[in-house]
Structures are given as C-alpha cells and as structure tokens.
Amino acid sequence: MSGRMTSFLGGSPLSVAVRLLVISLLVGVVLSWLDLRPTELFNHLVYLLESAWLSVFGSLNRTIDYVLMGAAIVVPIFLISRFIKTRG
C-alpha cells in the first residue's frame, strides 16, 4: 500500500506535504501582494463561465429567432409560388 501511495503522490507523503505547504505559502504571498482573494478568483471564474454560457446559447437563441423571422416571409412565398406553378 505504501508503494502505491508513494507512486501516486510522487514521493513520500511527508515530503509531498512539505512541498505543498511551501508552494502554498509562496502562492499565498504572491496573491496577497497582488491583492487577490480566492473568493474573488472564484467569482471571476463563475462570471467567465456564465458569460461564455450566455454568449454561446444566447447567440443560438438569436439564430433561431432569425430563422423563424425569415421563415415567416420565405415559407408563404414558397407555398404561393408552388400553388401558382401547379395551376399553370
């Protein structure tokens, strides 16, 4: 079990924990220096995902609207032209 854990973590659990602690401290110092908070980063990520969602599916919704508006003109003209063609 210990060999699997060491293989999974990439080293002994204690050394990995120390490395993660040091890296976390350095990242925390940099984020503090940049005046960023994890909640702000999370909120920006959520906003980015919401904007992407609205952009993709909002434009799809507009496309459907455009097709329906165009069909309101094109389909009746098509049907009238077919009726006229079958008579003549």
Backbone hydrogen bonds, N-H to C=O, Kabsch-Sander energy under -0.5 kcal/mol:
donor,donor_aa,acceptor,acceptor_aa,energy
5,M,1,M,-2.3
6,T,2,S,-2.6
7,S,3,G,-2.2
8,F,4,R,-2.7
9,L,5,M,-2.7
10,G,6,T,-1.9
11,G,6,T,-1.5
16,V,12,S,-2.5
17,A,13,P,-2.2
18,V,14,L,-2.2
19,R,15,S,-2.4
20,L,16,V,-2.7
21,L,17,A,-2.1
22,V,18,V,-2.4
23,I,19,R,-2.7
24,S,20,L,-2.5
25,L,21,L,-2.1
26,L,22,V,-2.3
27,V,23,I,-2.7
28,G,24,S,-2.5
29,V,25,L,-2.1
30,V,26,L,-2.3
31,L,27,V,-2.8
32,S,28,G,-2.2
33,W,29,V,-2.5
34,L,30,V,-2.1
35,D,32,S,-1.0
36,L,31,L,-3.0
41,L,37,R,-2.2
42,F,38,P,-2.5
43,N,39,T,-2.7
44,H,40,E,-2.5
45,L,41,L,-2.1
46,V,42,F,-2.5
47,Y,43,N,-2.4
48,L,44,H,-2.4
49,L,45,L,-2.4
50,E,46,V,-2.6
51,S,47,Y,-2.6
52,A,48,L,-2.4
53,W,49,L,-2.5
54,L,50,E,-2.7
55,S,51,S,-2.5
56,V,52,A,-2.6
57,F,53,W,-2.6
58,G,54,L,-1.9
59,S,55,S,-1.5
60,L,56,V,-1.5
61,N,57,F,-1.9
62,R,58,G,-2.1
63,T,59,S,-2.3
64,I,60,L,-2.2
65,D,61,N,-2.1
66,Y,62,R,-2.6
67,V,63,T,-2.4
68,L,64,I,-2.5
69,M,65,D,-2.5
70,G,66,Y,-2.6
71,A,67,V,-2.7
72,A,68,L,-1.5
73,I,69,M,-0.6
73,I,70,G,-1.2
74,V,70,G,-3.0
75,V,71,A,-1.8
77,I,73,I,-1.5
78,F,74,V,-2.6
79,L,75,V,-2.8
80,I,76,P,-2.7
81,S,77,I,-2.5
82,R,78,F,-2.0
83,F,79,L,-2.4
84,I,80,I,-2.5
85,K,81,S,-2.0
86,T,82,R,-2.1
87,R,83,F,-1.3
88,G,84,I,-1.5
